[in-house]
């Protein structure tokens, strides 16, 4: 297996930092179609600082993703941003996996970020991806509402600004 291009050298000296910037695009996410995202462009800034017995990794993400609206299925461009902090520790015989803690071998001086970056992006993508109230495709919403008239419990809710148009 080839070497990852998403890796960072861990600083050796106390309170020293290593800074890196990565651009995540479609090639990074070829592994999965789970996200239902058509296109990615996300910048990630990583700062790793050496502490007494661990490294502190701060990640700052911002960018855009292209997907489809959950309400009307039209294309939707979402701006995404987020921050997270991880702690990198040397694995010992008593280590316990916990959130935001990454364990590495005592021989390692490089941290491969692939899994961390995937996790970061996964958590900044909204669970519900919809247009703003008045930007959905009105024709699609109207058609869905007409198909659901037989069962009023399943009727889609129109934004208040559009209800007058469909009375």
Order of alpha helices (4+ residues) and beta strands (2+ residues): beta-beta-beta-beta-beta-beta-beta-alpha-alpha-alpha
